[in-house]
C-alpha cells in the first residue's frame, strides 16, 4: 500500500499537468501588447507617511519606469 505522501505528490503533479493543458491555448492567457492602457491605482492600506506608504511610492516609481503608465497612490487606512 502506498503511503499518503506519494499519493499527495502524484495528485499535485496530475493537477499541474491538467492545468497546463487547459490553459495552454487560452486566448486570455496571451498578454496584450498595449497593456496597460490607462492609469493604475495602487491601493495602500495605511495612512500617508507610514512605512507601507513609502514602500508603495518606491514601487510606484518602478512601475512607472517599467510599464510606462501613470501610477496613482490611493491610501485607504483601515
mmCIF file of the N, C-alpha and C atoms, coordinates in Angstrom:
data_MODEL
# 
_entry.id   MODEL 
# 
loop_
_atom_site.group_PDB 
_atom_site.id 
_atom_site.type_symbol 
_atom_site.label_atom_id 
_atom_site.label_alt_id 
_atom_site.label_comp_id 
_atom_site.label_asym_id 
_atom_site.label_entity_id 
_atom_site.label_seq_id 
_atom_site.pdbx_PDB_ins_code 
_atom_site.Cartn_x 
_atom_site.Cartn_y 
_atom_site.Cartn_z 
_atom_site.occupancy 
_atom_site.B_iso_or_equiv 
_atom_site.pdbx_formal_charge 
_atom_site.auth_seq_id 
_atom_site.auth_comp_id 
_atom_site.auth_asym_id 
_atom_site.auth_atom_id 
_atom_site.pdbx_PDB_model_num 
ATOM 1   N N  . UNK A 1 1  ? 0.834  -1.178 0.000   1.00 0.00 ? 1  UNK A N  1 
ATOM 2   C CA . UNK A 1 1  ? 0.000  0.000  0.000   1.00 0.00 ? 1  UNK A CA 1 
ATOM 3   C C  . UNK A 1 1  ? 0.885  1.249  0.000   1.00 0.00 ? 1  UNK A C  1 
ATOM 4   N N  . UNK A 1 2  ? 0.537  2.221  -0.831  1.00 0.00 ? 2  UNK A N  1 
ATOM 5   C CA . UNK A 1 2  ? 1.307  3.456  -0.919  1.00 0.00 ? 2  UNK A CA 1 
ATOM 6   C C  . UNK A 1 2  ? 1.049  4.312  0.309   1.00 0.00 ? 2  UNK A C  1 
ATOM 7   N N  . UNK A 1 3  ? 2.072  5.061  0.691   1.00 0.00 ? 3  UNK A N  1 
ATOM 8   C CA . UNK A 1 3  ? 1.828  5.983  1.796   1.00 0.00 ? 3  UNK A CA 1 
ATOM 9   C C  . UNK A 1 3  ? 1.160  7.237  1.252   1.00 0.00 ? 3  UNK A C  1 
ATOM 10  N N  . UNK A 1 4  ? 0.608  8.050  2.124   1.00 0.00 ? 4  UNK A N  1 
ATOM 11  C CA . UNK A 1 4  ? -0.174 9.207  1.682   1.00 0.00 ? 4  UNK A CA 1 
ATOM 12  C C  . UNK A 1 4  ? 0.684  10.280 1.038   1.00 0.00 ? 4  UNK A C  1 
ATOM 13  N N  . UNK A 1 5  ? 1.999  10.320 1.342   1.00 0.00 ? 5  UNK A N  1 
ATOM 14  C CA . UNK A 1 5  ? 2.895  11.300 0.727   1.00 0.00 ? 5  UNK A CA 1 
ATOM 15  C C  . UNK A 1 5  ? 2.997  11.082 -0.781  1.00 0.00 ? 5  UNK A C  1 
ATOM 16  N N  . UNK A 1 6  ? 3.153  9.841  -1.184  1.00 0.00 ? 6  UNK A N  1 
ATOM 17  C CA . UNK A 1 6  ? 3.263  9.519  -2.598  1.00 0.00 ? 6  UNK A CA 1 
ATOM 18  C C  . UNK A 1 6  ? 1.971  9.861  -3.330  1.00 0.00 ? 6  UNK A C  1 
ATOM 19  N N  . UNK A 1 7  ? 0.855  9.511  -2.741  1.00 0.00 ? 7  UNK A N  1 
ATOM 20  C CA . UNK A 1 7  ? -0.443 9.808  -3.344  1.00 0.00 ? 7  UNK A CA 1 
ATOM 21  C C  . UNK A 1 7  ? -0.639 11.311 -3.473  1.00 0.00 ? 7  UNK A C  1 
ATOM 22  N N  . UNK A 1 8  ? -0.235 12.053 -2.469  1.00 0.00 ? 8  UNK A N  1 
ATOM 23  C CA . UNK A 1 8  ? -0.367 13.516 -2.484  1.00 0.00 ? 8  UNK A CA 1 
ATOM 24  C C  . UNK A 1 8  ? 0.475  14.122 -3.602  1.00 0.00 ? 8  UNK A C  1 
ATOM 25  N N  . UNK A 1 9  ? 1.721  13.684 -3.732  1.00 0.00 ? 9  UNK A N  1 
ATOM 26  C CA . UNK A 1 9  ? 2.623  14.221 -4.760  1.00 0.00 ? 9  UNK A CA 1 
ATOM 27  C C  . UNK A 1 9  ? 2.099  13.886 -6.152  1.00 0.00 ? 9  UNK A C  1 
ATOM 28  N N  . UNK A 1 10 ? 1.636  12.669 -6.348  1.00 0.00 ? 10 UNK A N  1 
ATOM 29  C CA . UNK A 1 10 ? 1.079  12.279 -7.644  1.00 0.00 ? 10 UNK A CA 1 
ATOM 30  C C  . UNK A 1 10 ? -0.154 13.126 -7.962  1.00 0.00 ? 10 UNK A C  1 
ATOM 31  N N  . UNK A 1 11 ? -0.988 13.383 -6.977  1.00 0.00 ? 11 UNK A N  1 
ATOM 32  C CA . UNK A 1 11 ? -2.167 14.221 -7.186  1.00 0.00 ? 11 UNK A CA 1 
ATOM 33  C C  . UNK A 1 11 ? -1.804 15.641 -7.582  1.00 0.00 ? 11 UNK A C  1 
ATOM 34  N N  . UNK A 1 12 ? -0.788 16.207 -6.945  1.00 0.00 ? 12 UNK A N  1 
ATOM 35  C CA . UNK A 1 12 ? -0.336 17.561 -7.283  1.00 0.00 ? 12 UNK A CA 1 
ATOM 36  C C  . UNK A 1 12 ? 0.204  17.600 -8.707  1.00 0.00 ? 12 UNK A C  1 
ATOM 37  N N  . UNK A 1 13 ? 1.007  16.613 -9.083  1.00 0.00 ? 13 UNK A N  1 
ATOM 38  C CA . UNK A 1 13 ? 1.572  16.567 -10.431 1.00 0.00 ? 13 UNK A CA 1 
ATOM 39  C C  . UNK A 1 13 ? 0.462  16.450 -11.469 1.00 0.00 ? 13 UNK A C  1 
ATOM 40  N N  . UNK A 1 14 ? -0.524 15.613 -11.224 1.00 0.00 ? 14 UNK A N  1 
ATOM 41  C CA . UNK A 1 14 ? -1.645 15.463 -12.155 1.00 0.00 ? 14 UNK A CA 1 
ATOM 42  C C  . UNK A 1 14 ? -2.419 16.778 -12.272 1.00 0.00 ? 14 UNK A C  1 
ATOM 43  N N  . UNK A 1 15 ? -2.643 17.467 -11.165 1.00 0.00 ? 15 UNK A N  1 
ATOM 44  C CA . UNK A 1 15 ? -3.360 18.745 -11.199 1.00 0.00 ? 15 UNK A CA 1 
ATOM 45  C C  . UNK A 1 15 ? -2.593 19.787 -12.001 1.00 0.00 ? 15 UNK A C  1 
ATOM 46  N N  . UNK A 1 16 ? -1.277 19.834 -11.866 1.00 0.00 ? 16 UNK A N  1 
ATOM 47  C CA . UNK A 1 16 ? -0.459 20.796 -12.617 1.00 0.00 ? 16 UNK A CA 1 
ATOM 48  C C  . UNK A 1 16 ? -0.509 20.488 -14.110 1.00 0.00 ? 16 UNK A C  1 
ATOM 49  N N  . UNK A 1 17 ? -0.404 19.225 -14.467 1.00 0.00 ? 17 UNK A N  1 
ATOM 50  C CA . UNK A 1 17 ? -0.448 18.844 -15.881 1.00 0.00 ? 17 UNK A CA 1 
ATOM 51  C C  . UNK A 1 17 ? -1.806 19.192 -16.489 1.00 0.00 ? 17 UNK A C  1 
ATOM 52  N N  . UNK A 1 18 ? -2.881 18.913 -15.774 1.00 0.00 ? 18 UNK A N  1 
ATOM 53  C CA . UNK A 1 18 ? -4.221 19.242 -16.273 1.00 0.00 ? 18 UNK A CA 1 
ATOM 54  C C  . UNK A 1 18 ? -4.373 20.750 -16.438 1.00 0.00 ? 18 UNK A C  1 
ATOM 55  N N  . UNK A 1 19 ? -3.899 21.522 -15.472 1.00 0.00 ? 19 UNK A N  1 
ATOM 56  C CA . UNK A 1 19 ? -3.989 22.982 -15.563 1.00 0.00 ? 19 UNK A CA 1 
ATOM 57  C C  . UNK A 1 19 ? -3.200 23.504 -16.755 1.00 0.00 ? 19 UNK A C  1 
ATOM 58  N N  . UNK A 1 20 ? -2.013 22.974 -16.987 1.00 0.00 ? 20 UNK A N  1 
ATOM 59  C CA . UNK A 1 20 ? -1.215 23.409 -18.138 1.00 0.00 ? 20 UNK A CA 1 
ATOM 60  C C  . UNK A 1 20 ? -1.893 23.062 -19.454 1.00 0.00 ? 20 UNK A C  1 
ATOM 61  N N  . UNK A 1 21 ? -2.511 21.905 -19.543 1.00 0.00 ? 21 UNK A N  1 
ATOM 62  C CA . UNK A 1 21 ? -3.211 21.524 -20.766 1.00 0.00 ? 21 UNK A CA 1 
ATOM 63  C C  . UNK A 1 21 ? -4.443 22.384 -21.007 1.00 0.00 ? 21 UNK A C  1 
ATOM 64  N N  . UNK A 1 22 ? -5.156 22.742 -19.942 1.00 0.00 ? 22 UNK A N  1 
ATOM 65  C CA . UNK A 1 22 ? -6.365 23.551 -20.095 1.00 0.00 ? 22 UNK A CA 1 
ATOM 66  C C  . UNK A 1 22 ? -6.048 24.978 -20.517 1.00 0.00 ? 22 UNK A C  1 
ATOM 67  N N  . UNK A 1 23 ? -4.984 25.564 -19.976 1.00 0.00 ? 23 UNK A N  1 
ATOM 68  C CA . UNK A 1 23 ? -4.691 26.967 -20.222 1.00 0.00 ? 23 UNK A CA 1 
ATOM 69  C C  . UNK A 1 23 ? -3.660 27.200 -21.325 1.00 0.00 ? 23 UNK A C  1 
ATOM 70  N N  . UNK A 1 24 ? -3.209 26.133 -21.966 1.00 0.00 ? 24 UNK A N  1 
ATOM 71  C CA . UNK A 1 24 ? -2.178 26.259 -22.984 1.00 0.00 ? 24 UNK A CA 1 
ATOM 72  C C  . UNK A 1 24 ? -2.617 27.094 -24.175 1.00 0.00 ? 24 UNK A C  1 
ATOM 73  N N  . UNK A 1 25 ? -3.806 26.875 -24.671 1.00 0.00 ? 25 UNK A N  1 
ATOM 74  C CA . UNK A 1 25 ? -4.265 27.581 -25.855 1.00 0.00 ? 25 UNK A CA 1 
ATOM 75  C C  . UNK A 1 25 ? -5.279 28.664 -25.551 1.00 0.00 ? 25 UNK A C  1 
ATOM 76  N N  . UNK A 1 26 ? -5.423 29.024 -24.319 1.00 0.00 ? 26 UNK A N  1 
ATOM 77  C CA . UNK A 1 26 ? -6.421 30.011 -23.933 1.00 0.00 ? 26 UNK A CA 1 
ATOM 78  C C  . UNK A 1 26 ? -6.032 31.405 -24.415 1.00 0.00 ? 26 UNK A C  1 
ATOM 79  N N  . UNK A 1 27 ? -6.937 32.104 -25.118 1.00 0.00 ? 27 UNK A N  1 
ATOM 80  C CA . UNK A 1 27 ? -6.604 33.458 -25.563 1.00 0.00 ? 27 UNK A CA 1 
ATOM 81  C C  . UNK A 1 27 ? -6.461 34.435 -24.403 1.00 0.00 ? 27 UNK A C  1 
ATOM 82  N N  . UNK A 1 28 ? -7.088 34.155 -23.264 1.00 0.00 ? 28 UNK A N  1 
ATOM 83  C CA . UNK A 1 28 ? -6.970 35.039 -22.105 1.00 0.00 ? 28 UNK A CA 1 
ATOM 84  C C  . UNK A 1 28 ? -5.568 34.974 -21.506 1.00 0.00 ? 28 UNK A C  1 
ATOM 85  N N  . UNK A 1 29 ? -4.859 33.887 -21.746 1.00 0.00 ? 29 UNK A N  1 
ATOM 86  C CA . UNK A 1 29 ? -3.516 33.737 -21.188 1.00 0.00 ? 29 UNK A CA 1 
ATOM 87  C C  . UNK A 1 29 ? -2.481 34.518 -21.996 1.00 0.00 ? 29 UNK A C  1 
ATOM 88  N N  . UNK A 1 30 ? -2.819 34.892 -23.223 1.00 0.00 ? 30 UNK A N  1 
ATOM 89  C CA . UNK A 1 30 ? -1.882 35.644 -24.055 1.00 0.00 ? 30 UNK A CA 1 
ATOM 90  C C  . UNK A 1 30 ? -1.910 37.118 -23.661 1.00 0.00 ? 30 UNK A C  1 
ATOM 91  N N  . UNK A 1 31 ? -0.754 37.706 -23.355 1.00 0.00 ? 31 UNK A N  1 
ATOM 92  C CA . UNK A 1 31 ? -0.737 39.116 -22.953 1.00 0.00 ? 31 UNK A CA 1 
ATOM 93  C C  . UNK A 1 31 ? -0.978 40.037 -24.145 1.00 0.00 ? 31 UNK A C  1 
ATOM 94  N N  . UNK A 1 32 ? -1.647 41.139 -23.883 1.00 0.00 ? 32 UNK A N  1 
ATOM 95  C CA . UNK A 1 32 ? -1.865 42.127 -24.924 1.00 0.00 ? 32 UNK A CA 1 
ATOM 96  C C  . UNK A 1 32 ? -0.630 43.009 -25.038 1.00 0.00 ? 32 UNK A C  1 
ATOM 97  N N  . UNK A 1 33 ? -0.362 43.482 -26.224 1.00 0.00 ? 33 UNK A N  1 
ATOM 98  C CA . UNK A 1 33 ? 0.834  44.284 -26.444 1.00 0.00 ? 33 UNK A CA 1 
ATOM 99  C C  . UNK A 1 33 ? 0.702  45.691 -25.880 1.00 0.00 ? 33 UNK A C  1 
ATOM 100 N N  . UNK A 1 34 ? -0.519 46.242 -25.834 1.00 0.00 ? 34 UNK A N  1 
ATOM 101 C CA . UNK A 1 34 ? -0.697 47.617 -25.401 1.00 0.00 ? 34 UNK A CA 1 
ATOM 102 C C  . UNK A 1 34 ? -1.203 47.726 -23.961 1.00 0.00 ? 34 UNK A C  1 
ATOM 103 N N  . UNK A 1 35 ? -1.009 46.682 -23.167 1.00 0.00 ? 35 UNK A N  1 
ATOM 104 C CA . UNK A 1 35 ? -1.447 46.713 -21.764 1.00 0.00 ? 35 UNK A CA 1 
ATOM 105 C C  . UNK A 1 35 ? -0.374 47.355 -20.915 1.00 0.00 ? 35 UNK A C  1 
ATOM 106 N N  . UNK A 1 36 ? -0.627 48.140 -19.955 1.00 0.00 ? 36 UNK A N  1 
ATOM 107 C CA . UNK A 1 36 ? -1.891 48.756 -19.567 1.00 0.00 ? 36 UNK A CA 1 
ATOM 108 C C  . UNK A 1 36 ? -2.188 49.993 -20.418 1.00 0.00 ? 36 UNK A C  1 
ATOM 109 N N  . UNK A 1 37 ? -3.451 50.299 -20.550 1.00 0.00 ? 37 UNK A N  1 
ATOM 110 C CA . UNK A 1 37 ? -3.852 51.409 -21.403 1.00 0.00 ? 37 UNK A CA 1 
ATOM 111 C C  . UNK A 1 37 ? -4.387 52.596 -20.620 1.00 0.00 ? 37 UNK A C  1 
ATOM 112 N N  . UNK A 1 38 ? -4.428 52.510 -19.311 1.00 0.00 ? 38 UNK A N  1 
ATOM 113 C CA . UNK A 1 38 ? -4.928 53.628 -18.510 1.00 0.00 ? 38 UNK A CA 1 
ATOM 114 C C  . UNK A 1 38 ? -4.176 53.686 -17.181 1.00 0.00 ? 38 UNK A C  1 
ATOM 115 N N  . UNK A 1 39 ? -4.508 54.708 -16.391 1.00 0.00 ? 39 UNK A N  1 
ATOM 116 C CA . UNK A 1 39 ? -3.838 54.931 -15.117 1.00 0.00 ? 39 UNK A CA 1 
ATOM 117 C C  . UNK A 1 39 ? -4.032 53.738 -14.184 1.00 0.00 ? 39 UNK A C  1 
ATOM 118 N N  . UNK A 1 40 ? -2.972 53.398 -13.444 1.00 0.00 ? 40 UNK A N  1 
ATOM 119 C CA . UNK A 1 40 ? -3.011 52.292 -12.488 1.00 0.00 ? 40 UNK A CA 1 
ATOM 120 C C  . UNK A 1 40 ? -3.163 52.875 -11.087 1.00 0.00 ? 40 UNK A C  1 
ATOM 121 N N  . UNK A 1 41 ? -4.142 52.393 -10.336 1.00 0.00 ? 41 UNK A N  1 
ATOM 122 C CA . UNK A 1 41 ? -4.327 52.794 -8.940  1.00 0.00 ? 41 UNK A CA 1 
ATOM 123 C C  . UNK A 1 41 ? -3.652 51.756 -8.048  1.00 0.00 ? 41 UNK A C  1 
ATOM 124 N N  . UNK A 1 42 ? -2.752 52.227 -7.192  1.00 0.00 ? 42 UNK A N  1 
ATOM 125 C CA . UNK A 1 42 ? -2.077 51.354 -6.238  1.00 0.00 ? 42 UNK A CA 1 
ATOM 126 C C  . UNK A 1 42 ? -2.634 51.669 -4.854  1.00 0.00 ? 42 UNK A C  1 
ATOM 127 N N  . UNK A 1 43 ? -3.444 50.750 -4.320  1.00 0.00 ? 43 UNK A N  1 
ATOM 128 C CA . UNK A 1 43 ? -4.095 50.962 -3.024  1.00 0.00 ? 43 UNK A CA 1 
ATOM 129 C C  . UNK A 1 43 ? -3.172 50.512 -1.902  1.00 0.00 ? 43 UNK A C  1 
ATOM 130 N N  . UNK A 1 44 ? -3.011 51.389 -0.915  1.00 0.00 ? 44 UNK A N  1 
ATOM 131 C CA . UNK A 1 44 ? -2.166 51.107 0.243   1.00 0.00 ? 44 UNK A CA 1 
ATOM 132 C C  . UNK A 1 44 ? -3.034 51.212 1.488   1.00 0.00 ? 44 UNK A C  1 
ATOM 133 N N  . UNK A 1 45 ? -3.004 50.176 2.323   1.00 0.00 ? 45 UNK A N  1 
ATOM 134 C CA . UNK A 1 45 ? -3.874 50.109 3.489   1.00 0.00 ? 45 UNK A CA 1 
ATOM 135 C C  . UNK A 1 45 ? -3.313 50.770 4.724   1.00 0.00 ? 45 UNK A C  1 
ATOM 136 N N  . UNK A 1 46 ? -2.703 51.925 4.571   1.00 0.00 ? 46 UNK A N  1 
ATOM 137 C CA . UNK A 1 46 ? -2.185 52.666 5.725   1.00 0.00 ? 46 UNK A CA 1 
ATOM 138 C C  . UNK A 1 46 ? -2.245 54.160 5.411   1.00 0.00 ? 46 UNK A C  1 
ATOM 139 N N  . UNK A 1 47 ? -2.180 54.997 6.453   1.00 0.00 ? 47 UNK A N  1 
ATOM 140 C CA . UNK A 1 47 ? -2.222 56.442 6.208   1.00 0.00 ? 47 UNK A CA 1 
ATOM 141 C C  . UNK A 1 47 ? -0.936 56.931 5.536   1.00 0.00 ? 47 UNK A C  1 
ATOM 142 N N  . UNK A 1 48 ? -0.997 58.089 4.885   1.00 0.00 ? 48 UNK A N  1 
ATOM 143 C CA . UNK A 1 48 ? 0.192  58.632 4.229   1.00 0.00 ? 48 UNK A CA 1 
ATOM 144 C C  . UNK A 1 48 ? 1.325  58.900 5.220   1.00 0.00 ? 48 UNK A C  1 
ATOM 145 N N  . UNK A 1 49 ? 2.552  58.656 4.779   1.00 0.00 ? 49 UNK A N  1 
ATOM 146 C CA . UNK A 1 49 ? 3.721  58.930 5.599   1.00 0.00 ? 49 UNK A CA 1 
ATOM 147 C C  . UNK A 1 49 ? 4.247  57.740 6.355   1.00 0.00 ? 49 UNK A C  1 
ATOM 148 N N  . UNK A 1 50 ? 3.521  56.635 6.377   1.00 0.00 ? 50 UNK A N  1 
ATOM 149 C CA . UNK A 1 50 ? 3.977  55.437 7.081   1.00 0.00 ? 50 UNK A CA 1 
ATOM 150 C C  . UNK A 1 50 ? 4.948  54.633 6.243   1.00 0.00 ? 50 UNK A C  1 
ATOM 151 N N  . UNK A 1 51 ? 5.438  53.551 6.818   1.00 0.00 ? 51 UNK A N  1 
ATOM 152 C CA . UNK A 1 51 ? 6.422  52.734 6.110   1.00 0.00 ? 51 UNK A CA 1 
ATOM 153 C C  . UNK A 1 51 ? 5.812  52.043 4.891   1.00 0.00 ? 51 UNK A C  1 
ATOM 154 N N  . UNK A 1 52 ? 4.552  51.603 4.992   1.00 0.00 ? 52 UNK A N  1 
ATOM 155 C CA . UNK A 1 52 ? 3.903  50.990 3.837   1.00 0.00 ? 52 UNK A CA 1 
ATOM 156 C C  . UNK A 1 52 ? 3.703  52.004 2.720   1.00 0.00 ? 52 UNK A C  1 
ATOM 157 N N  . UNK A 1 53 ? 3.360  53.238 3.093   1.00 0.00 ? 53 UNK A N  1 
ATOM 158 C CA . UNK A 1 53 ? 3.167  54.285 2.099   1.00 0.00 ? 53 UNK A CA 1 
ATOM 159 C C  . UNK A 1 53 ? 4.473  54.574 1.363   1.00 0.00 ? 53 UNK A C  1 
ATOM 160 N N  . UNK A 1 54 ? 5.564  54.672 2.103   1.00 0.00 ? 54 UNK A N  1 
ATOM 161 C CA . UNK A 1 54 ? 6.855  54.943 1.474   1.00 0.00 ? 54 UNK A CA 1 
ATOM 162 C C  . UNK A 1 54 ? 7.287  53.798 0.565   1.00 0.00 ? 54 UNK A C  1 
ATOM 163 N N  . UNK A 1 55 ? 7.066  52.572 1.009   1.00 0.00 ? 55 UNK A N  1 
ATOM 164 C CA . UNK A 1 55 ? 7.401  51.409 0.175   1.00 0.00 ? 55 UNK A CA 1 
ATOM 165 C C  . UNK A 1 55 ? 6.547  51.390 -1.085  1.00 0.00 ? 55 UNK A C  1 
ATOM 166 N N  . UNK A 1 56 ? 5.272  51.729 -0.927  1.00 0.00 ? 56 UNK A N  1 
ATOM 167 C CA . UNK A 1 56 ? 4.378  51.774 -2.081  1.00 0.00 ? 56 UNK A CA 1 
ATOM 168 C C  . UNK A 1 56 ? 4.779  52.836 -3.079  1.00 0.00 ? 56 UNK A C  1 
ATOM 169 N N  . UNK A 1 57 ? 5.271  53.956 -2.612  1.00 0.00 ? 57 UNK A N  1 
ATOM 170 C CA . UNK A 1 57 ? 5.708  55.022 -3.512  1.00 0.00 ? 57 UNK A CA 1 
ATOM 171 C C  . UNK A 1 57 ? 6.968  54.625 -4.281  1.00 0.00 ? 57 UNK A C  1 
ATOM 172 N N  . UNK A 1 58 ? 7.859  53.894 -3.637  1.00 0.00 ? 58 UNK A N  1 
ATOM 173 C CA . UNK A 1 58 ? 9.046  53.384 -4.337  1.00 0.00 ? 58 UNK A CA 1 
ATOM 174 C C  . UNK A 1 58 ? 8.620  52.382 -5.406  1.00 0.00 ? 58 UNK A C  1 
ATOM 175 N N  . UNK A 1 59 ? 7.679  51.499 -5.052  1.00 0.00 ? 59 UNK A N  1 
ATOM 176 C CA . UNK A 1 59 ? 7.151  50.531 -6.005  1.00 0.00 ? 59 UNK A CA 1 
ATOM 177 C C  . UNK A 1 59 ? 6.474  51.244 -7.169  1.00 0.00 ? 59 UNK A C  1 
ATOM 178 N N  . UNK A 1 60 ? 5.715  52.295 -6.892  1.00 0.00 ? 60 UNK A N  1 
ATOM 179 C CA . UNK A 1 60 ? 5.024  53.039 -7.941  1.00 0.00 ? 60 UNK A CA 1 
ATOM 180 C C  . UNK A 1 60 ? 6.013  53.659 -8.920  1.00 0.00 ? 60 UNK A C  1 
ATOM 181 N N  . UNK A 1 61 ? 7.118  54.192 -8.416  1.00 0.00 ? 61 UNK A N  1 
ATOM 182 C CA . UNK A 1 61 ? 8.135  54.764 -9.298  1.00 0.00 ? 61 UNK A CA 1 
ATOM 183 C C  . UNK A 1 61 ? 8.710  53.713 -10.236 1.00 0.00 ? 61 UNK A C  1 
ATOM 184 N N  . UNK A 1 62 ? 8.942  52.530 -9.710  1.00 0.00 ? 62 UNK A N  1 
ATOM 185 C CA . UNK A 1 62 ? 9.484  51.453 -10.544 1.00 0.00 ? 62 UNK A CA 1 
ATOM 186 C C  . UNK A 1 62 ? 8.460  50.965 -11.559 1.00 0.00 ? 62 UNK A C  1 
ATOM 187 N N  . UNK A 1 63 ? 7.187  50.945 -11.155 1.00 0.00 ? 63 UNK A N  1 
ATOM 188 C CA . UNK A 1 63 ? 6.141  50.551 -12.097 1.00 0.00 ? 63 UNK A CA 1 
ATOM 189 C C  . UNK A 1 63 ? 6.031  51.545 -13.240 1.00 0.00 ? 63 UNK A C  1 
ATOM 190 N N  . UNK A 1 64 ? 6.147  52.838 -12.928 1.00 0.00 ? 64 UNK A N  1 
ATOM 191 C CA . UNK A 1 64 ? 6.080  53.863 -13.971 1.00 0.00 ? 64 UNK A CA 1 
ATOM 192 C C  . UNK A 1 64 ? 7.207  53.659 -14.980 1.00 0.00 ? 64 UNK A C  1 
ATOM 193 N N  . UNK A 1 65 ? 8.421  53.413 -14.492 1.00 0.00 ? 65 UNK A N  1 
ATOM 194 C CA . UNK A 1 65 ? 9.544  53.230 -15.410 1.00 0.00 ? 65 UNK A CA 1 
ATOM 195 C C  . UNK A 1 65 ? 9.449  51.916 -16.184 1.00 0.00 ? 65 UNK A C  1 
ATOM 196 N N  . UNK A 1 66 ? 8.864  50.899 -15.574 1.00 0.00 ? 66 UNK A N  1 
ATOM 197 C CA . UNK A 1 66 ? 8.758  49.601 -16.235 1.00 0.00 ? 66 UNK A CA 1 
ATOM 198 C C  . UNK A 1 66 ? 7.599  49.553 -17.227 1.00 0.00 ? 66 UNK A C  1 
ATOM 199 N N  . UNK A 1 67 ? 6.421  50.012 -16.794 1.00 0.00 ? 67 UNK A N  1 
ATOM 200 C CA . UNK A 1 67 ? 5.217  49.901 -17.613 1.00 0.00 ? 67 UNK A CA 1 
ATOM 201 C C  . UNK A 1 67 ? 4.973  51.116 -18.501 1.00 0.00 ? 67 UNK A C  1 
ATOM 202 N N  . UNK A 1 68 ? 5.541  52.251 -18.123 1.00 0.00 ? 68 UNK A N  1 
ATOM 203 C CA . UNK A 1 68 ? 5.346  53.451 -18.916 1.00 0.00 ? 68 UNK A CA 1 
ATOM 204 C C  . UNK A 1 68 ? 3.958  54.052 -18.769 1.00 0.00 ? 68 UNK A C  1 
ATOM 205 N N  . UNK A 1 69 ? 3.302  53.784 -17.691 1.00 0.00 ? 69 UNK A N  1 
ATOM 206 C CA . UNK A 1 69 ? 1.953  54.276 -17.432 1.00 0.00 ? 69 UNK A CA 1 
ATOM 207 C C  . UNK A 1 69 ? 1.942  54.960 -16.080 1.00 0.00 ? 69 UNK A C  1 
ATOM 208 N N  . UNK A 1 70 ? 1.051  55.936 -15.902 1.00 0.00 ? 70 UNK A N  1 
ATOM 209 C CA . UNK A 1 70 ? 0.962  56.661 -14.642 1.00 0.00 ? 70 UNK A CA 1 
ATOM 210 C C  . UNK A 1 70 ? 0.412  55.768 -13.534 1.00 0.00 ? 70 UNK A C  1 
ATOM 211 N N  . UNK A 1 71 ? 1.016  55.847 -12.340 1.00 0.00 ? 71 UNK A N  1 
ATOM 212 C CA . UNK A 1 71 ? 0.574  55.082 -11.177 1.00 0.00 ? 71 UNK A CA 1 
ATOM 213 C C  . UNK A 1 71 ? 0.163  56.077 -10.091 1.00 0.00 ? 71 UNK A C  1 
ATOM 214 N N  . UNK A 1 72 ? -1.076 55.942 -9.614  1.00 0.00 ? 72 UNK A N  1 
ATOM 215 C CA . UNK A 1 72 ? -1.610 56.835 -8.585  1.00 0.00 ? 72 UNK A CA 1 
ATOM 216 C C  . UNK A 1 72 ? -1.694 56.078 -7.261  1.00 0.00 ? 72 UNK A C  1 
ATOM 217 N N  . UNK A 1 73 ? -1.122 56.654 -6.213  1.00 0.00 ? 73 UNK A N  1 
ATOM 218 C CA . UNK A 1 73 ? -1.174 56.057 -4.882  1.00 0.00 ? 73 UNK A CA 1 
ATOM 219 C C  . UNK A 1 73 ? -2.501 56.453 -4.229  1.00 0.00 ? 73 UNK A C  1 
ATOM 220 N N  . UNK A 1 74 ? -3.262 55.454 -3.753  1.00 0.00 ? 74 UNK A N  1 
ATOM 221 C CA . UNK A 1 74 ? -4.521 55.700 -3.057  1.00 0.00 ? 74 UNK A CA 1 
ATOM 222 C C  . UNK A 1 74 ? -4.386 55.089 -1.664  1.00 0.00 ? 74 UNK A C  1 
ATOM 223 N N  . UNK A 1 75 ? -4.373 55.957 -0.630  1.00 0.00 ? 75 UNK A N  1 
ATOM 224 C CA . UNK A 1 75 ? -4.271 55.479 0.748   1.00 0.00 ? 75 UNK A CA 1 
ATOM 225 C C  . UNK A 1 75 ? -5.663 55.207 1.303   1.00 0.00 ? 75 UNK A C  1 
ATOM 226 N N  . UNK A 1 76 ? -5.881 53.982 1.772   1.00 0.00 ? 76 UNK A N  1 
ATOM 227 C CA . UNK A 1 76 ? -7.154 53.559 2.377   1.00 0.00 ? 76 UNK A CA 1 
ATOM 228 C C  . UNK A 1 76 ? -6.852 52.926 3.714   1.00 0.00 ? 76 UNK A C  1 
ATOM 229 N N  . UNK A 1 77 ? -6.596 53.739 4.754   1.00 0.00 ? 77 UNK A N  1 
ATOM 230 C CA . UNK A 1 77 ? -6.320 53.137 6.062   1.00 0.00 ? 77 UNK A CA 1 
ATOM 231 C C  . UNK A 1 77 ? -7.561 52.451 6.609   1.00 0.00 ? 77 UNK A C  1 
ATOM 232 N N  . UNK A 1 78 ? -7.329 51.396 7.344   1.00 0.00 ? 78 UNK A N  1 
ATOM 233 C CA . UNK A 1 78 ? -8.488 50.730 7.909   1.00 0.00 ? 78 UNK A CA 1 
ATOM 234 C C  . UNK A 1 78 ? -8.203 49.452 8.462   1.00 0.00 ? 78 UNK A C  1 
# 
